[in-house]
Amino acid sequence: MNIYTRLRDHFIPSVVLDEIFRKEEDIATLESAFRTLIDDGYTEDNAAKKIAEMVFNETGIDPDYGLEEE
């Protein structure tokens, strides 16, 4: 499962992820953070959850719980 899908599973709106994945530098930062969390012992799911929490805190956006209904 790729990082984009894992982050969508934690309710980051696709418009936010699309913006992140549009820029190579942002993708590299995200992948590096994800790998670091994995190396620190997080599961892939928990690493995605941690990154999602950071995105919500940094941007002030709310989780996209509408995904549950799709």
Residue pairs with C-beta under 8 A, 6 or more apart in sequence:
1 44
3 30
3 31
3 34
3 48
4 17
4 21
6 44
6 45
6 47
6 48
7 17
7 48
7 51
7 52
7 55
8 14
8 17
8 67
9 45
9 48
10 48
10 49
10 51
10 52
10 63
11 52
11 63
11 64
11 65
11 67
12 52
12 55
12 56
12 63
12 64
13 61
13 64
14 64
16 55
16 59
16 61
19 26
20 26
20 27
20 30
21 27
30 51
33 51
34 44
34 47
34 48
34 51
37 46
37 47
37 50
37 51
38 44
38 47
42 50
52 63
55 61
56 62
56 63
